[in-house]
Structure formats: C-alpha cells, structure tokens
Amino acid sequence: MLTRKGQVPEAVEIIGASIIIIIGVIVLLFANAEYQHSLENAKEKYLPAKSLVEVLDVQFMGTDILNTMRLQITEEKTLGELFTALPEESSSLKEQGLIMDQVSLAALYECRESLQTTLQNFLGKTYGNKWAVTLMDQENIIFMCMAPGAIPTRPLSETYMTVPSLDPEKDLTVLLEAYP
Amino acid sequence: MNRKAMVFLYICAIAFIIAIVTFYGSIGKQTPGGDTKLLGEKEIQLFGTYEQAEQDMYYIGLAAQISAERASQENFQEEFEAQFAKYLEKKSITQEEYTFSYTESAGTMTIIGTAAKDIVYEEENYRYSLTPNFRVSIPFEMEGFIP
C-alpha cells in the first residue's frame, strides 16, 4: 500500500490499535477476576453450602439468641430470667413442668415438652428442627433443650451470650447452636 | 496517520491505561474503612458490635432485676445498690455512675437507672457507644417506702 512521506503505514496502525485493545481487554479481565474472587470469598465465608439456614441467620445469630432470652415462658418470667435461677431454683421450675432431670446427656436438666414447644414455635421459623439451646456454668452443662427430633452433631453455626446468675460473682453462658 | 500524531496517540493510550490501573489499584484504600477483600465485611463487623452492645444492655437490665428481687424490702435501696454494684464489676461502668429513681405504687416497685457514662466499644474503624439506662419493676408489698 502506498503511503505518503512522514505517515505510518496502515498495517502498523492496525497492529498498534490491536495491541492496545488486547491490553485493555486484559485489564478489564483482571478487574472482573478480582470482583469474582471477592464475591467467591464472601460466599464461602458467609454462605455455607447446602445449608437450610439462611445466610443472614447464620451470621446474625446474636440477635436470635437475645430475642430467645426475651421470650416469655410463663406469665412472670422470660427464658433469660428462668436461666438466671438455674440451678439454684430448679425445683420450682420442675414443679411448673418446665424442666426435668436429664439422664441421657451430660446436662443436669432438660426441657419438658411445654418449654420445648414454646422454643420450637419461636426458633423453628428460622432453624427448623435443627437447633439447641444450652446453659453452661463454665464447663458444666446445666441445662439443654433441643428441637424435637434434632440429632446433636457438629453445629453448622453457633453463638453464645453471657447472662448473670443469682451469684454476682458468677456468670452463666447461653449457647445457641444450629445444626446442618 | 502522521508519524508524530501516531506517537502522541500511543503515549495518550498508555497514559490512559496507567491511569485506569492506578485508580482501580488504590480504590480500596480510598474507601472509608480501608481496603477489604470481602464484600460487606465492615458492615458485619459493625453489626457484631451492635449485637454485643445489645447483649450488654440485656445483662445490665437482668442484673438489676435480680438485684431488686433479692433485696429485702426493709433495707431495699441499700441492698439493691450493693448487689447491683457487684454485677457491674464485670462491665465498664460502676454503680456510682448511675442515678437511681425509686417509685413505689400499687404493690409494684419501679426502679429507673440513669447512667451518667456511656459504654464505649472502640473498634479499628469506628467507635460505638450506648447509654445503659434501664427500668425494672418488681412486686413490692411494703407501703410507705421512702428512698
């Protein structure tokens, strides 16, 4: 092809333009890959695979456990208030038909059907029948209540909070677990 | 195209690419809260702090409830405040930083605790504070209670 003096041949122009386009595409691909990497990281961390529990519920169980503590169990007492009285006032809670002695697991007490149903009606909306609430005094399990038919296994997610006990020197720990 | 114009065009194109790379390379640092590889990480961190603050509020309210229920009615105020102070030893606020209001009416004692100091949660990128006021009511049979 003929070119005037001082002008670049068209072939050079086309090659130059192609190189610049390729570089531009590579830059955009890198930006896209970085975005995908960020998205995958977030998914891996916050969305467990094959989980029946919604992603937000897994991450924000702290709100669920607090609302569970505020759940009205009897006319006068919430679950949190009942927990503070354990194990000192366990006989009163037994008489009310809320708890009973535990024999099959390591906990001292477990929930009776009435308390289990109340908790299931509340927690079941989010966790189905795959939850457990445990009250602990350091390493000792004082109380445990599981969803009807739940099988204790390695929890998919868990959270805990501290509640006061009748003894000001000692706090109790409440654990909420969601099973896969 | 003119050879000089072609050189100028190449320079412009390369400068443009460098500008894009520089901009996207530093966009994380310019974002409030700093660079992060995870979407929503800072927001979840903030929500975690909010949850912790709410749980601390709940603890203080429940501790006040227990203290009120366990205080004898004859010496109610002193026993309530002494008991409540023991619970607060584990928190970053003391009983002296509270003002208590006692109202006895129709067999119910209502205590309102007003904190003069906030509980502060210092995190890397933000500061979250709350005023841990509370209000508890318990059955109270002793008439003529004067705080």
Contacts between the chains, C-beta under 8 A, distances in Angstrom:
chain1	res1	chain2	res2	distance
A	6	B	2	6.2
A	6	B	3	5.5
A	7	B	1	6.3
A	7	B	2	6.0
A	7	B	3	6.4
A	8	B	1	5.5
A	8	B	2	7.7
A	8	B	3	5.4
A	8	B	6	4.7
A	12	B	6	7.8
A	13	B	1	6.0
A	13	B	6	7.0
A	16	B	6	7.4
A	16	B	10	6.5
A	20	B	10	7.9
A	20	B	13	4.9
A	20	B	17	7.8
A	23	B	17	6.0
A	24	B	17	6.8
A	27	B	17	6.4
A	27	B	20	6.3
A	27	B	21	6.4
A	31	B	24	5.9
A	37	B	37	7.6
A	38	B	37	5.8
A	38	B	38	6.8
A	38	B	39	5.9
A	39	B	39	6.6
A	41	B	37	5.8
A	41	B	38	5.4
A	42	B	38	5.1
A	42	B	39	4.3
A	42	B	40	6.7
A	42	B	41	7.9
A	45	B	38	6.4
A	46	B	40	7.7
A	46	B	44	7.6
A	59	B	44	6.1
A	59	B	47	7.9
A	60	B	47	6.3
A	60	B	51	7.2
A	62	B	48	7.0
A	62	B	51	3.3
A	62	B	52	7.4
A	62	B	54	7.8
A	62	B	55	6.9
A	63	B	51	6.1
A	63	B	54	7.6
A	66	B	51	7.2
A	66	B	54	5.8
A	66	B	55	5.9
A	66	B	58	6.0
A	69	B	58	6.6
A	70	B	58	7.7
A	80	B	58	7.1
A	80	B	62	5.8
A	81	B	62	7.0
A	81	B	65	6.8
A	84	B	62	6.3
A	84	B	66	5.7
A	161	B	55	4.7
A	161	B	58	7.8
A	162	B	55	7.2
A	162	B	59	6.2
A	163	B	58	7.8
A	163	B	59	6.5
A	163	B	62	6.2
A	164	B	59	6.1
A	164	B	62	5.5
A	164	B	63	4.5
A	164	B	66	6.0
A	164	B	87	5.6
A	166	B	66	6.3
A	166	B	70	7.1
A	168	B	63	7.7
A	168	B	83	6.4
A	168	B	86	3.5
A	168	B	87	5.0
A	168	B	89	7.8
A	169	B	86	7.2
A	171	B	90	6.9
